[in-house]
Amino acid sequence: MKNFLAFSLAFITTLFFSFSATAQKKADNWPAKTAFHQIMATTFHPSEDGNFEPIRKGSGEMVAKAKAWMESTPPAAFKKPEIKVKLKQLYAESMALDKLVKSKASDEQLKGTLSKLHDRFHEIIGMCTKEEKEEARH
């Protein structure tokens, strides 16, 4: 009985990690998403520590990456109108942030706008994860 429980637990754990790895691979197969994530990470995380220089230097690149993501062809699991709408919002919000940077806005103004953009990014990532889970059930 002990061996059966150990085997069952190992099997369930393997299935869980296998599903998680598969979901991550699908998300990683969207190069435009990965590119946007890189610029978001290199600009947002420093801002959490009060360093706004990376976003001041990288806001134009963020707009370009948001536009490229919006215009890219997503993996089949992500070809949903709701995701497309959120990508358009992400692009518009990226342009608004870039405009603030160019107008020499205060760090506090940038912080709020960048934080909202970061939240939008995670909203899209959450939608993609949801789509992957639904696809796996079918």
Residue frames as a rotation matrix with the C-alpha (Angstrom) as fourth column:
MET 1
0.569 0.822 0.000 0.00
0.822 -0.569 0.000 0.00
0.000 0.000 -1.000 0.00
LYS 2
0.405 -0.512 -0.757 2.86
0.188 -0.764 0.617 2.37
-0.895 -0.392 -0.213 0.87
ASN 3
-0.660 -0.693 0.289 4.46
0.372 0.032 0.928 1.73
-0.652 0.720 0.237 -2.51
PHE 4
-0.134 0.709 0.692 1.17
0.981 -0.003 0.193 2.36
0.139 0.705 -0.696 -4.28
LEU 5
0.782 0.425 -0.455 0.75
0.531 -0.837 0.131 5.74
-0.326 -0.344 -0.881 -2.53
ALA 6
0.001 -0.876 -0.481 4.33
0.057 -0.481 0.875 6.73
-0.998 -0.028 0.049 -3.29
PHE 7
-0.693 -0.209 0.689 3.92
0.646 0.245 0.723 5.72
-0.320 0.947 -0.035 -6.93
SER 8
0.265 0.901 0.343 0.61
0.959 -0.282 0.001 7.59
0.097 0.329 -0.939 -7.19
LEU 9
0.684 -0.072 -0.726 2.08
0.269 -0.900 0.342 10.75
-0.678 -0.429 -0.596 -5.70
ALA 10
-0.413 -0.905 -0.098 5.08
0.126 -0.164 0.978 10.56
-0.902 0.392 0.182 -8.02
PHE 11
-0.493 0.303 0.815 2.80
0.866 0.260 0.427 10.03
-0.082 0.917 -0.391 -11.03
ILE 12
0.614 0.789 -0.029 0.53
0.788 -0.615 -0.039 12.97
-0.049 0.001 -0.999 -10.16
THR 13
0.396 -0.565 -0.724 3.52
0.085 -0.762 0.642 15.21
-0.914 -0.316 -0.254 -9.53
THR 14
-0.650 -0.657 0.382 5.01
0.395 0.138 0.908 14.24
-0.649 0.741 0.170 -12.89
LEU 15
-0.082 0.719 0.691 1.74
0.989 -0.025 0.143 15.01
0.120 0.695 -0.709 -14.67
PHE 16
0.753 0.382 -0.537 1.48
0.514 -0.849 0.117 18.39
-0.411 -0.364 -0.836 -12.95
PHE 17
0.047 -0.829 -0.558 5.01
-0.076 -0.560 0.825 19.45
-0.996 0.004 -0.089 -13.88
SER 18
-0.636 -0.210 0.743 4.59
0.655 0.361 0.663 18.07
-0.407 0.909 -0.092 -17.38
PHE 19
0.361 0.851 0.382 1.46
0.930 -0.359 -0.080 20.19
0.069 0.385 -0.920 -17.89
SER 20
0.713 -0.132 -0.688 3.18
0.196 -0.905 0.377 23.27
-0.673 -0.403 -0.620 -16.45
ALA 21
-0.372 -0.927 -0.050 6.19
0.111 -0.098 0.989 22.79
-0.921 0.363 0.139 -18.71
THR 22
-0.422 0.303 0.855 3.96
0.901 0.248 0.356 22.32
-0.104 0.920 -0.378 -21.76
ALA 23
0.695 0.715 -0.079 1.99
0.711 -0.699 -0.078 25.47
-0.111 -0.002 -0.994 -20.96
GLN 24
0.409 -0.623 -0.667 5.21
-0.015 -0.735 0.678 27.44
-0.912 -0.267 -0.310 -20.51
LYS 25
-0.578 -0.641 0.505 6.58
0.466 0.248 0.849 26.13
-0.669 0.727 0.155 -23.82
LYS 26
0.083 0.691 0.718 3.48
0.993 -0.116 -0.004 27.34
0.081 0.714 -0.696 -25.67
ALA 27
0.883 0.232 -0.408 3.74
0.322 -0.932 0.167 30.79
-0.342 -0.278 -0.897 -24.12
ASP 28
0.076 -0.949 -0.307 7.45
-0.057 -0.311 0.949 30.87
-0.995 -0.055 -0.077 -24.94
ASN 29
-0.397 -0.164 0.903 6.62
0.812 0.397 0.429 30.02
-0.429 0.903 -0.024 -28.56
TRP 30
0.735 0.571 0.367 5.29
0.667 -0.708 -0.232 33.55
0.127 0.415 -0.901 -28.97
PRO 31
-0.200 -0.980 0.010 8.52
0.956 -0.198 -0.214 35.48
0.212 -0.033 0.977 -29.57
ALA 32
-0.245 0.148 0.958 6.82
0.131 -0.974 0.184 38.89
0.961 0.171 0.220 -29.52
LYS 33
0.840 0.542 0.034 5.49
-0.006 -0.054 0.999 38.17
0.543 -0.839 -0.042 -26.02
THR 34
0.520 -0.734 -0.437 8.95
0.851 0.401 0.339 37.17
-0.073 -0.548 0.833 -24.86
ALA 35
-0.387 -0.679 0.624 10.47
0.735 -0.636 -0.236 40.33
0.558 0.367 0.744 -26.36
PHE 36
0.208 0.524 0.826 7.93
-0.173 -0.811 0.559 42.55
0.963 -0.260 -0.078 -24.61
HIS 37
0.916 0.139 -0.376 8.47
0.305 0.369 0.878 40.70
0.261 -0.919 0.295 -21.35
GLN 38
0.062 -0.984 -0.168 12.20
0.983 0.090 -0.161 41.42
0.174 -0.156 0.972 -21.54
ILE 39
-0.526 -0.250 0.813 11.74
0.257 -0.958 -0.129 45.19
0.811 0.141 0.568 -21.90
MET 40
0.537 0.765 0.355 9.05
-0.204 -0.291 0.935 45.20
0.818 -0.575 0.000 -19.21
ALA 41
0.764 -0.270 -0.586 11.30
0.623 0.544 0.561 43.34
0.167 -0.794 0.584 -16.78
THR 42
-0.227 -0.974 0.011 14.31
0.951 -0.224 -0.215 45.56
0.212 -0.038 0.977 -17.41
THR 43
-0.567 0.060 0.821 12.31
0.046 -0.993 0.105 48.75
0.822 0.097 0.561 -16.90
PHE 44
0.456 0.864 0.213 9.63
-0.214 -0.126 0.969 47.92
0.864 -0.487 0.127 -14.32
HIS 45
0.619 -0.186 -0.763 11.68
0.683 0.607 0.406 46.09
0.388 -0.773 0.502 -11.70
PRO 46
-0.568 -0.823 -0.019 14.25
0.734 -0.496 -0.464 48.90
0.373 -0.278 0.885 -11.32
SER 47
-0.355 0.500 0.790 11.36
-0.205 -0.866 0.456 51.35
0.912 0.000 0.410 -10.88
GLU 48
0.644 0.591 -0.486 10.23
0.293 0.396 0.870 49.37
0.707 -0.702 0.082 -7.84
ASP 49
0.184 -0.690 -0.700 13.51
0.977 0.051 0.206 50.45
-0.106 -0.722 0.683 -6.24
GLY 50
0.608 0.157 -0.778 13.08
0.258 -0.966 0.007 54.07
-0.751 -0.205 -0.628 -7.34
ASN 51
-0.547 -0.828 -0.125 15.29
0.057 -0.185 0.981 53.80
-0.836 0.529 0.148 -10.44
PHE 52
0.543 0.840 0.014 13.41
0.162 -0.088 -0.983 55.31
-0.824 0.536 -0.184 -13.37
GLU 53
-0.164 -0.703 -0.692 16.41
-0.685 -0.423 0.593 55.70
-0.710 0.571 -0.413 -15.66
PRO 54
-0.830 -0.172 0.530 15.75
0.183 0.814 0.551 52.37
-0.526 0.554 -0.645 -17.46
ILE 55
0.105 0.923 0.370 12.17
0.851 0.109 -0.514 53.37
-0.515 0.369 -0.774 -18.40
ARG 56
0.521 0.023 -0.854 13.30
-0.189 -0.972 -0.141 56.87
-0.833 0.235 -0.502 -19.37
LYS 57
-0.470 -0.779 -0.416 15.80
-0.657 -0.005 0.754 55.26
-0.589 0.627 -0.509 -21.76
GLY 58
-0.962 -0.044 0.269 13.62
0.084 0.892 0.445 52.32
-0.260 0.450 -0.854 -22.85
SER 59
-0.197 0.975 -0.104 10.12
-0.083 -0.123 -0.989 53.74
-0.977 -0.186 0.105 -23.31
GLY 60
0.053 0.169 -0.984 10.50
-0.955 -0.280 -0.100 53.99
-0.292 0.945 0.147 -27.09
GLU 61
-0.809 -0.389 -0.441 11.65
-0.494 0.856 0.152 50.39
0.319 0.341 -0.884 -27.27
MET 62
-0.767 0.588 0.257 8.67
0.119 0.524 -0.843 49.38
-0.630 -0.616 -0.472 -25.12
VAL 63
0.128 0.812 -0.569 6.30
-0.599 -0.394 -0.697 51.01
-0.791 0.430 0.436 -27.62
ALA 64
-0.202 -0.285 -0.937 8.01
-0.961 0.242 0.133 49.18
0.188 0.928 -0.323 -30.49
LYS 65
-0.979 -0.187 -0.086 7.81
-0.162 0.959 -0.233 45.83
0.126 -0.214 -0.969 -28.66
ALA 66
-0.448 0.889 0.096 4.15
-0.036 0.089 -0.995 46.41
-0.893 -0.449 -0.008 -27.73
LYS 67
0.194 0.496 -0.847 3.32
-0.864 -0.323 -0.387 47.20
-0.465 0.806 0.365 -31.35
ALA 68
-0.536 -0.474 -0.699 5.22
-0.756 0.638 0.147 44.15
0.376 0.607 -0.700 -32.59
TRP 69
-0.947 0.235 0.221 3.38
0.051 0.785 -0.618 41.94
-0.318 -0.574 -0.755 -30.07
MET 70
-0.121 0.965 -0.234 0.02
-0.317 -0.261 -0.912 43.41
-0.941 -0.037 0.337 -31.05
GLU 71
0.316 0.210 -0.925 0.72
-0.925 -0.146 -0.350 42.81
-0.209 0.967 0.148 -34.75
SER 72
-0.724 -0.688 -0.039 2.30
-0.684 0.710 0.166 39.38
-0.087 0.147 -0.985 -34.33
THR 73
0.116 0.693 -0.711 0.69
-0.569 0.633 0.524 36.06
0.814 0.344 0.468 -35.13
PRO 74
-0.059 -0.112 0.992 -0.07
-0.984 0.175 -0.039 34.32
-0.170 -0.978 -0.121 -31.84
PRO 75
-0.989 -0.149 -0.001 0.08
-0.149 0.988 0.048 30.58
-0.006 0.048 -0.999 -31.23
ALA 76
-0.527 0.834 -0.163 -3.29
0.104 0.254 0.961 28.98
0.843 0.490 -0.221 -31.97
ALA 77
-0.200 0.452 -0.869 -4.27
0.942 0.333 -0.043 28.79
0.270 -0.828 -0.492 -28.29
PHE 78
-0.477 -0.085 -0.875 -4.00
0.558 -0.798 -0.227 32.59
-0.679 -0.597 0.428 -28.03
LYS 79
-0.936 0.185 0.298 -5.96
0.177 -0.482 0.858 33.59
0.302 0.856 0.419 -31.17
LYS 80
-0.144 0.885 -0.444 -8.80
0.987 0.096 -0.128 35.07
-0.070 -0.456 -0.887 -29.16
PRO 81
0.208 0.292 0.933 -10.50
0.496 -0.854 0.157 38.44
0.843 0.431 -0.323 -29.69
GLU 82
0.969 0.205 -0.135 -10.19
0.211 -0.414 0.885 39.24
0.125 -0.887 -0.445 -25.97
ILE 83
0.282 -0.944 -0.172 -6.43
0.729 0.094 0.678 38.88
-0.624 -0.317 0.714 -26.07
LYS 84
-0.246 -0.326 0.913 -6.23
0.902 -0.421 0.092 41.03
0.355 0.846 0.398 -29.20
VAL 85
0.648 0.560 0.516 -8.21
0.303 -0.811 0.500 43.78
0.698 -0.168 -0.696 -27.43
LYS 86
0.892 -0.335 -0.303 -5.87
0.265 -0.155 0.952 43.69
-0.365 -0.930 -0.049 -24.43
LEU 87
-0.060 -0.947 0.314 -2.81
0.923 0.068 0.379 43.85
-0.381 0.313 0.870 -26.71
LYS 88
0.044 0.159 0.986 -4.25
0.652 -0.753 0.092 46.99
0.757 0.639 -0.137 -28.33
GLN 89
0.944 0.305 0.124 -4.71
0.089 -0.597 0.797 48.49
0.317 -0.742 -0.591 -24.87
LEU 90
0.529 -0.827 -0.193 -1.14
0.621 0.221 0.752 47.54
-0.579 -0.517 0.630 -23.96
TYR 91
-0.226 -0.594 0.772 0.12
0.958 -0.280 0.065 49.30
0.178 0.754 0.632 -27.08
ALA 92
0.393 0.458 0.798 -1.93
0.329 -0.880 0.343 52.45
0.859 0.127 -0.496 -26.38
GLU 93
0.993 -0.021 -0.117 -0.76
0.108 -0.243 0.964 52.49
-0.049 -0.970 -0.239 -22.76
SER 94
0.195 -0.977 0.084 2.86
0.881 0.213 0.423 52.03
-0.431 -0.008 0.902 -23.88
MET 95
-0.149 -0.191 0.970 2.50
0.749 -0.662 -0.015 55.05
0.646 0.724 0.242 -26.17
ALA 96
0.777 0.485 0.403 1.01
0.093 -0.720 0.688 57.09
0.623 -0.497 -0.604 -23.30
LEU 97
0.767 -0.569 -0.298 3.96
0.444 0.135 0.886 56.16
-0.463 -0.812 0.356 -21.08
ASP 98
-0.136 -0.838 0.529 6.43
0.988 -0.077 0.132 57.11
-0.070 0.541 0.838 -23.82
LYS 99
0.224 0.316 0.922 4.67
0.454 -0.871 0.188 60.46
0.862 0.376 -0.338 -24.17
LEU 100
0.991 0.119 -0.053 5.05
0.093 -0.363 0.927 61.04
0.091 -0.924 -0.371 -20.43
VAL 101
0.349 -0.935 -0.061 8.75
0.771 0.250 0.586 60.19
-0.533 -0.252 0.808 -20.62
LYS 102
-0.232 -0.438 0.868 9.24
0.907 -0.420 0.030 62.60
0.352 0.795 0.495 -23.52
SER 103
0.477 0.482 0.734 7.43
0.184 -0.872 0.453 65.35
0.859 -0.081 -0.505 -21.60
LYS 104
-0.571 -0.812 0.123 9.90
-0.041 -0.122 -0.992 64.90
0.820 -0.571 0.037 -18.72
ALA 105
0.529 0.842 0.111 7.18
-0.269 0.042 0.962 63.74
0.805 -0.539 0.248 -16.32
SER 106
0.044 -0.465 0.884 8.06
-0.994 -0.108 -0.007 63.19
0.099 -0.879 -0.467 -12.68
ASP 107
-0.875 -0.402 -0.270 9.13
-0.352 0.911 -0.215 59.81
0.332 -0.093 -0.939 -11.37
GLU 108
-0.677 0.676 0.289 5.83
-0.145 0.263 -0.954 59.62
-0.721 -0.688 -0.080 -9.48
GLN 109
0.237 0.757 -0.608 3.84
-0.823 -0.176 -0.540 60.10
-0.516 0.629 0.581 -12.71
LEU 110
-0.211 -0.406 -0.889 5.91
-0.835 0.548 -0.053 57.47
0.509 0.731 -0.455 -14.46
LYS 111
-0.937 -0.193 0.290 5.56
-0.334 0.735 -0.591 55.07
-0.099 -0.650 -0.753 -11.55
GLY 112
-0.217 0.947 0.239 1.75
-0.377 0.144 -0.915 55.05
-0.900 -0.289 0.326 -11.73
THR 113
0.471 0.396 -0.788 1.60
-0.857 -0.003 -0.515 54.69
-0.206 0.918 0.339 -15.49
LEU 114
-0.395 -0.695 -0.600 4.31
-0.759 0.615 -0.213 52.04
0.518 0.371 -0.771 -15.64
SER 115
-0.833 0.141 0.534 2.63
-0.342 0.628 -0.699 50.13
-0.434 -0.765 -0.475 -12.83
LYS 116
0.224 0.974 -0.031 -0.69
-0.534 0.096 -0.840 50.10
-0.815 0.205 0.541 -14.75
LEU 117
0.313 -0.204 -0.928 1.15
-0.913 0.204 -0.353 48.94
0.261 0.957 -0.123 -17.87
HIS 118
-0.785 -0.619 -0.001 2.80
-0.574 0.729 -0.373 46.16
0.232 -0.292 -0.928 -15.86
ASP 119
-0.449 0.720 0.528 -0.64
-0.328 0.417 -0.848 45.13
-0.831 -0.554 0.049 -14.55
ARG 120
0.504 0.621 -0.601 -1.99
-0.773 0.014 -0.634 45.06
-0.385 0.784 0.487 -18.13
PHE 121
-0.244 -0.693 -0.678 0.93
-0.851 0.488 -0.192 42.84
0.464 0.531 -0.709 -19.17
HIS 122
-0.943 -0.131 0.307 0.12
-0.290 0.775 -0.561 40.39
-0.164 -0.618 -0.769 -16.39
GLU 123
0.011 0.997 0.071 -3.56
-0.546 0.066 -0.835 40.51
-0.838 -0.029 0.545 -17.31
ILE 124
0.417 0.073 -0.906 -2.64
-0.895 0.207 -0.395 39.35
0.158 0.976 0.151 -20.82
ILE 125
-0.647 -0.709 -0.280 -0.29
-0.614 0.702 -0.361 36.67
0.452 -0.062 -0.890 -19.49
GLY 126
-0.673 0.482 0.562 -3.10
-0.367 0.443 -0.818 35.48
-0.643 -0.756 -0.121 -17.22
MET 127
0.405 0.842 -0.356 -5.46
-0.734 0.068 -0.676 35.26
-0.545 0.535 0.645 -20.19
CYS 128
0.046 -0.482 -0.875 -2.88
-0.851 0.439 -0.287 33.25
0.523 0.758 -0.390 -22.12
THR 129
-0.900 -0.368 0.234 -2.48
-0.434 0.705 -0.560 30.86
0.041 -0.606 -0.794 -19.20
LYS 130
-0.206 0.921 0.331 -6.26
-0.478 0.201 -0.855 30.50
-0.854 -0.334 0.399 -18.99
GLU 131
0.480 0.367 -0.797 -6.45
-0.875 0.129 -0.467 29.72
-0.069 0.921 0.383 -22.72
GLU 132
-0.445 -0.725 -0.526 -3.71
-0.709 0.644 -0.288 27.09
0.547 0.245 -0.801 -22.37
LYS 133
-0.835 0.177 0.521 -5.57
-0.337 0.582 -0.740 25.41
-0.434 -0.793 -0.426 -19.52
GLU 134
0.203 0.978 -0.048 -8.82
-0.594 0.084 -0.800 25.37
-0.778 0.191 0.598 -21.49
GLU 135
0.273 -0.173 -0.946 -7.09
-0.912 0.266 -0.312 23.96
0.306 0.948 -0.085 -24.56
ALA 136
-0.763 -0.645 -0.041 -5.52
-0.586 0.717 -0.379 21.20
0.274 -0.266 -0.924 -22.47
ARG 137
-0.476 0.664 0.577 -8.97
-0.408 0.415 -0.814 20.11
-0.779 -0.623 0.073 -21.24
HIS 138
0.470 0.730 -0.497 -10.23
-0.762 0.051 -0.646 19.53
-0.446 0.682 0.580 -24.79
